[in-house]
Structures are given as C-alpha cells and as structure tokens.
Amino acid sequence: MSRRLAKASEVRELFDLRSNARVYELARRSMLPGVVRLGRQLRFDMSKIRLFIEAGGHHLKGQPKDQIEPKLAEAKDVLGGSA
C-alpha cells in the first residue's frame, strides 16, 4: 500500500496556517495524526490527515491519542474503507 507523505508546507496550506513552525508545534504536541519521522525531518501521512479532518479534527490539548483512533476508524467506514 502506497501512502502519500507530505511536507509541513503542504499541511500548512491545507489547514491555512501562518507558518510551518505551527505545523511542527502541532506535531510535537501530538495534535496531528500521521506524523512520520525520517531522522530529523517530519512528513505527514495525508490519508490520516484527511481522515482526521473528516472526523471533525477534534483533538484537544491533553486528550489521549487513543481517543482519536476510533474517530479515524469511523471516518474511514463513512468514506467506504479507503483513504
């Protein structure tokens, strides 16, 4: 299965954020799903980012990541099982 990995700049544009630094901050705080670390560089799994958006993007500071996974699974079911 091939996954499309995006740079922070693509995620920044998708969320209409002001800077890549904000994307990195959200990743560091585990507020974005699909973060892939390649050495010192970060890439983002766009299928998980899209599912996160479809699920409403609800991830509050301090909310455990395992509360996002059921929402991602539910969104995947709604989308027909493909991302």
Secondary structure, DSSP 8 states (H G I E B T S, - for coil): ----EE-HHHHHHHHT-S-HHHHHHHHHTT-SS-EEEETTEEEEEHHHHHHHHHTT----TT--GGGHHHHHHHHHHHTTS--
